[in-house]
Amino acid sequence: MGAAQMLNADGKPEERARIPEWAAALDEIVAKSQERLIGIRRHLHQHPELSAAEQETTRYLSGLIEELDLEVRTGPRDRGLIIDSRPPADLRRVAVRGDIDALPIQDQKEVSYKSQNAGVMHACGHDAHSACIIGVIRALAELQKNELIPWPVHWRAILQPSEEIASGAKEMISIGALTGVEAIFALHLEPAKPTGVIRVKNGTFTASCDEFEVHVTGRGGHGARPHETIDPIAASAQLITAIYQMLPRKMNPQVPVVASVGEISAGHSPNVIPEKAVLKGTIRALSEKARTSAKETLEDIVSGIARLTGCRMETSFAYGCAGVVNDPDLTDIIRSASHTIPEGIDIEEMDNASMGGEDFAEYVQHIPGSMFRLGCQSASGCSTLHTPEFDLDERAIGIGVRILTRALILCSAPAS
């Protein structure tokens, strides 16, 4: 891990921050629990559950903290957890959030902890996210039990279901996940960066992500006589090409928008032109203005292709999540937290926001929050997220615990 240098007002390197006693104690706690945290991650990796079906995952995670003196609430339909320390109820809290759901992907790795659930896999790192949050909970509980934190820290941990379908944050908020919370932190694995690197950004951090669906209706017929039909497949092909070519030309190139078609369904026989086809895709944007404009432009393109082909086309949208907008002050706390890790964390400033969607955005619509990217690439490399080969350098889990726990403590520090 490279030693990151902070610059002072004159642009000269500063000495690395002195390590507070509580931070040194935290590092010792995490070092001792590293193998346990890796075991938690591997158990979750072996037993993944899809969005909206995380009941066993929730029970397992709850069992890992049941001996601690904490207030624990279960989310809707026994999915997800809200875990509180036990100060007086009227005190404001600082929260940390992790997600627990997996993806409909077949795990193709040959490892001892390979997924045992056919067609389901933790390919986005939510198993490691969950292990990090358990690590934060247990570290904070031990620090507080031994009175090692020099000021009161009132915290909440949120283990959230259904991030991959952008509904879990809303569900948890609906049952009071943010009640009494004044700030929230989170992380996401970054397989493009090596372990020991984090990536941070003030302001816009991720894109909004909304789904669209287009139903194309024509007139079916024999594959040998297409002139007697109104072919919805041919019309769909024209529509996809038009979306990819025309939508970017209608949008401000300085505010990126990405439209992708990810699903096409039509027909049931190779020699029959069907009557209907359905396209499904996503639109991602880095501002609310671009988000609205992109949807309006897509509808205009659909209308034009419908007129051109003679098909009837009906467009609908499923509003997903807004973009994550990081609070600058909280992002500075993440920088400061990382700067006190003695072996050195390289802090990279992101020039551009990610076009990926992330429903952590729902929390920061209500309160200030900040998310950072946690490097997890090993020396031998790492497959990208949402792929059948995805894995990670598990040393990153302990780093995530140390940064998040530091951030909660620093955020709770009394004003000087």
ZIBELRA-V580773 format. One record per residue. RES is the residue in three letters. PHI is phi in degrees with one decimal (NA if undefined). D_LAST is the distance of its C-alpha to the last C-alpha in Angstrom with 1 decimal. Layout:
RES_PHI_D_LAST / RES_PHI_D_LAST
//
This chain:
MET_NA_32.5 / GLY_-79.2_31.5 / ALA_-85.8_28.4 / ALA_-76.8_26.3 / GLN_-108.8_24.9 / MET_-96.4_21.9 / LEU_-105.3_22.4 / ASN_-85.9_20.4 / ALA_-63.1_20.7 / ASP_-90.8_24.1 / GLY_78.6_25.4 / LYS_-99.9_25.6 / PRO_-61.5_24.9 / GLU_-95.5_21.7 / GLU_-69.7_22.0 / ARG_-59.8_21.2 / ALA_-57.1_17.7 / ARG_-63.7_17.9 / ILE_-84.4_18.7 / PRO_-63.4_16.5 / GLU_-60.2_18.8 / TRP_-64.9_18.3 / ALA_-70.3_19.2 / ALA_-63.1_22.3 / ALA_-64.1_23.3 / LEU_-59.3_23.0 / ASP_-60.9_25.2 / GLU_-67.3_27.7 / ILE_-61.6_28.0 / VAL_-67.3_28.6 / ALA_-59.0_31.1 / LYS_-69.4_33.0 / SER_-100.1_33.2 / GLN_-57.4_34.1 / GLU_-65.3_37.8 / ARG_-64.4_37.2 / LEU_-64.1_35.2 / ILE_-64.2_37.9 / GLY_-62.6_40.4 / ILE_-62.0_38.7 / ARG_-60.1_38.7 / ARG_-68.7_42.4 / HIS_-60.7_43.4 / LEU_-63.2_41.9 / HIS_-65.2_43.6 / GLN_-73.9_46.9 / HIS_-127.1_46.6 / PRO_-74.9_45.1 / GLU_-132.6_45.5 / LEU_-71.2_45.7 / SER_-52.9_43.5 / ALA_74.9_44.3 / ALA_-136.2_45.9 / GLU_-94.3_43.0 / GLN_-64.8_44.0 / GLU_-67.9_44.8 / THR_-59.4_41.6 / THR_-63.0_39.6 / ARG_-63.4_41.5 / TYR_-62.2_41.0 / LEU_-64.4_37.2 / SER_-62.4_37.0 / GLY_-64.8_39.0 / LEU_-72.9_36.6 / ILE_-125.6_33.9 / GLU_-67.2_36.2 / GLU_-83.7_35.7 / LEU_-85.8_31.9 / ASP_-83.7_30.6 / LEU_-133.4_29.5 / GLU_-94.0_30.5 / VAL_-124.4_32.6 / ARG_-119.5_34.3 / THR_-97.0_37.0 / GLY_-75.6_37.3 / PRO_-57.2_40.4 / ARG_56.1_43.7 / ASP_59.9_42.1 / ARG_-128.2_40.2 / GLY_89.8_36.5 / LEU_-135.9_33.9 / ILE_-120.0_30.7 / ILE_-119.5_29.0 / ASP_-118.4_26.2 / SER_-68.6_24.4 / ARG_-112.2_25.2 / PRO_-85.6_22.3 / PRO_-55.1_23.2 / ALA_-65.5_24.6 / ASP_-87.0_22.5 / LEU_-84.5_19.2 / ARG_-76.0_18.2 / ARG_-116.1_18.8 / VAL_-112.9_18.3 / ALA_-115.5_21.8 / VAL_-131.8_23.7 / ARG_-129.3_27.3 / GLY_-134.0_30.5 / ASP_-111.7_34.1 / ILE_-126.8_37.2 / ASP_-90.9_40.3 / ALA_-113.1_42.9 / LEU_-119.0_45.3 / PRO_-80.1_49.2 / ILE_-130.8_49.8 / GLN_-82.5_52.2 / ASP_-68.4_50.5 / GLN_-110.8_52.7 / LYS_-75.0_50.9 / GLU_-107.2_52.9 / VAL_-134.2_50.3 / SER_-66.2_50.3 / TYR_-103.8_47.6 / LYS_-56.6_49.4 / SER_-55.3_49.2 / GLN_-96.1_51.8 / ASN_-103.8_51.8 / ALA_-57.1_54.2 / GLY_76.5_52.9 / VAL_-131.0_49.3 / MET_-154.7_46.6 / HIS_-82.4_42.9 / ALA_-99.9_43.2 / CYS_-120.8_39.7 / GLY_83.0_37.7 / HIS_-68.0_36.7 / ASP_-63.6_37.9 / ALA_-70.4_35.3 / HIS_-57.7_32.6 / SER_-63.3_33.5 / ALA_-61.6_33.5 / CYS_-60.2_30.0 / ILE_-67.0_28.8 / ILE_-60.8_30.7 / GLY_-62.1_29.1 / VAL_-62.2_25.6 / ILE_-58.6_26.6 / ARG_-69.3_28.2 / ALA_-66.7_25.5 / LEU_-62.2_22.8 / ALA_-61.1_25.3 / GLU_-70.7_26.1 / LEU_-59.8_22.5 / GLN_-72.0_21.8 / LYS_-59.9_25.3 / ASN_-94.2_24.6 / GLU_52.9_21.1 / LEU_-99.3_19.8 / ILE_-96.2_16.5 / PRO_-78.0_13.7 / TRP_-149.8_12.4 / PRO_-66.0_14.6 / VAL_-127.0_16.0 / HIS_-108.7_18.4 / TRP_-129.2_20.5 / ARG_-136.3_23.8 / ALA_-113.7_26.3 / ILE_-117.7_29.0 / LEU_-104.6_32.2 / GLN_-103.4_34.0 / PRO_-83.0_37.7 / SER_56.0_39.7 / GLU_-69.1_37.4 / GLU_-66.0_40.5 / ILE_-110.6_42.0 / ALA_56.6_38.9 / SER_-123.5_39.1 / GLY_-66.3_37.0 / ALA_-61.6_33.6 / LYS_-61.2_35.2 / GLU_-61.4_36.9 / MET_-69.0_33.7 / ILE_-62.3_31.9 / SER_-65.1_34.9 / ILE_-104.1_34.5 / GLY_98.7_30.8 / ALA_-60.5_29.0 / LEU_-104.2_26.2 / THR_-62.2_26.2 / GLY_78.0_22.7 / VAL_-100.4_21.3 / GLU_-109.5_18.5 / ALA_-160.3_18.6 / ILE_-145.5_21.3 / PHE_-123.7_22.1 / ALA_-158.4_25.5 / LEU_-135.1_27.6 / HIS_-141.3_31.2 / LEU_-59.7_33.5 / GLU_-132.3_34.6 / PRO_-70.1_38.0 / ALA_-80.1_38.4 / LYS_-122.4_35.8 / PRO_-70.7_36.0 / THR_-57.5_33.9 / GLY_102.7_30.8 / VAL_-116.6_30.2 / ILE_-122.1_27.9 / ARG_-122.5_28.2 / VAL_-130.5_25.4 / LYS_-160.2_25.6 / ASN_-74.7_23.6 / GLY_75.0_25.6 / THR_-61.3_29.1 / PHE_-111.7_29.5 / THR_-137.1_32.8 / ALA_-84.0_35.8 / SER_-70.2_37.0 / CYS_-144.2_40.1 / ASP_-125.4_43.0 / GLU_-97.2_46.4 / PHE_-127.0_49.7 / GLU_-140.9_53.2 / VAL_-121.4_56.5 / HIS_-96.6_59.7 / VAL_-110.4_62.7 / THR_-120.4_66.1 / GLY_-124.1_69.3 / ARG_-135.9_72.9 / GLY_-77.3_73.8 / GLY_173.5_77.0 / HIS_-75.4_78.9 / GLY_-64.4_77.3 / ALA_-81.5_80.6 / ARG_-131.0_80.5 / PRO_-63.8_77.1 / HIS_-67.1_78.7 / GLU_-92.6_79.4 / THR_-116.5_75.7 / ILE_-119.3_72.4 / ASP_-76.5_70.4 / PRO_-72.4_66.9 / ILE_-72.1_66.1 / ALA_-60.9_67.1 / ALA_-64.8_65.2 / SER_-64.8_62.1 / ALA_-62.8_62.5 / GLN_-64.2_62.6 / LEU_-63.6_59.6 / ILE_-60.8_57.5 / THR_-60.5_58.6 / ALA_-64.9_57.9 / ILE_-60.4_54.4 / TYR_-68.8_53.6 / GLN_-87.7_55.2 / MET_-90.8_54.5 / LEU_-60.1_51.1 / PRO_-62.3_49.3 / ARG_-75.7_51.5 / LYS_-94.8_50.4 / MET_-106.6_46.6 / ASN_-64.6_44.3 / PRO_-66.3_44.2 / GLN_-83.4_40.6 / VAL_-124.4_39.4 / PRO_-57.8_40.9 / VAL_-133.3_42.9 / VAL_-125.9_44.8 / ALA_-114.8_47.6 / SER_-136.8_49.3 / VAL_-94.0_52.3 / GLY_-113.6_52.0 / GLU_-148.9_54.9 / ILE_-132.5_58.4 / SER_-135.5_61.0 / ALA_-169.9_64.6 / GLY_75.6_68.1 / HIS_-146.6_69.8 / SER_-148.1_72.8 / PRO_-67.5_73.3 / ASN_-110.4_76.3 / VAL_-123.6_75.0 / ILE_-78.3_72.9 / PRO_-78.0_70.6 / GLU_-85.6_70.0 / LYS_-133.4_66.2 / ALA_-143.5_63.2 / VAL_-132.7_59.5 / LEU_-113.3_56.7 / LYS_-133.0_53.1 / GLY_-161.8_50.1 / THR_-130.0_46.5 / ILE_-123.5_44.8 / ARG_-123.7_41.4 / ALA_-146.0_39.5 / LEU_-103.7_36.1 / SER_-151.2_35.9 / GLU_-66.4_37.0 / LYS_-63.2_39.4 / ALA_-66.6_41.0 / ARG_-60.3_41.1 / THR_-66.9_43.1 / SER_-63.5_45.3 / ALA_-63.8_46.2 / LYS_-65.3_47.4 / GLU_-63.6_49.5 / THR_-66.2_50.9 / LEU_-60.1_51.8 / GLU_-62.3_53.7 / ASP_-64.7_55.6 / ILE_-64.3_56.6 / VAL_-60.4_57.8 / SER_-61.5_59.9 / GLY_-65.6_61.4 / ILE_-69.8_62.5 / ALA_-61.8_63.9 / ARG_-64.2_66.1 / LEU_-66.0_67.2 / THR_-96.8_68.1 / GLY_84.9_69.4 / CYS_-81.6_67.1 / ARG_-91.0_65.1 / MET_-128.2_61.4 / GLU_-121.6_58.8 / THR_-110.3_55.0 / SER_-134.7_52.3 / PHE_-124.5_48.6 / ALA_-111.9_46.3 / TYR_-70.1_42.8 / GLY_-94.8_40.5 / CYS_-109.1_36.8 / ALA_-73.2_34.8 / GLY_-79.3_32.9 / VAL_-75.4_29.5 / VAL_-119.0_26.9 / ASN_-77.7_23.7 / ASP_-73.2_20.4 / PRO_-60.2_19.0 / ASP_-65.6_15.3 / LEU_-70.6_16.6 / THR_-66.6_19.0 / ASP_-62.4_16.4 / ILE_-65.1_15.0 / ILE_-62.7_18.7 / ARG_-59.9_19.0 / SER_-64.3_16.1 / ALA_-60.4_17.6 / SER_-68.7_20.9 / HIS_-69.9_19.9 / THR_-98.0_19.2 / ILE_-86.0_22.7 / PRO_-62.2_24.6 / GLU_-79.0_28.0 / GLY_94.9_26.6 / ILE_-118.2_26.5 / ASP_-80.6_27.9 / ILE_-102.2_25.8 / GLU_-99.8_28.3 / GLU_-88.5_27.4 / MET_-76.7_30.0 / ASP_-74.2_32.0 / ASN_-125.9_33.7 / ALA_-71.7_33.0 / SER_-76.7_35.1 / MET_-84.9_38.1 / GLY_-73.1_37.9 / GLY_-93.0_37.1 / GLU_-159.1_34.3 / ASP_-81.1_33.8 / PHE_-55.2_30.1 / ALA_-56.4_30.3 / GLU_-63.3_31.1 / TYR_-67.5_27.7 / VAL_-78.8_25.8 / GLN_-72.8_28.2 / HIS_-108.5_26.3 / ILE_-138.5_22.7 / PRO_-63.3_20.5 / GLY_-156.3_21.6 / SER_-153.2_22.3 / MET_-121.2_25.2 / PHE_-129.0_26.1 / ARG_-98.4_29.4 / LEU_-109.1_30.0 / GLY_-58.9_32.8 / CYS_-142.1_35.5 / GLN_-84.0_38.6 / SER_-84.6_40.4 / ALA_-62.4_42.4 / SER_-88.2_45.5 / GLY_99.2_44.0 / CYS_-157.2_43.1 / SER_-68.5_44.9 / THR_-74.2_43.1 / LEU_-62.0_41.7 / HIS_64.7_44.3 / THR_-121.8_47.1 / PRO_-67.0_49.4 / GLU_-101.6_48.4 / PHE_-58.5_44.6 / ASP_-153.0_42.9 / LEU_-148.5_39.8 / ASP_-75.9_38.6 / GLU_-71.9_37.2 / ARG_-63.3_34.8 / ALA_-64.0_32.6 / ILE_-60.3_32.0 / GLY_-62.2_29.9 / ILE_-63.8_27.9 / GLY_-59.4_27.2 / VAL_-61.9_26.1 / ARG_-66.2_23.7 / ILE_-69.9_22.0 / LEU_-63.2_21.9 / THR_-65.5_20.6 / ARG_-58.1_17.9 / ALA_-61.3_17.0 / LEU_-60.7_16.9 / ILE_-68.1_14.7 / LEU_-64.8_12.1 / CYS_-66.0_12.4 / SER_-89.8_11.8 / ALA_-62.5_8.6 / PRO_-63.8_6.3 / ALA_-63.2_3.8 / SER_-83.5_0.0
//
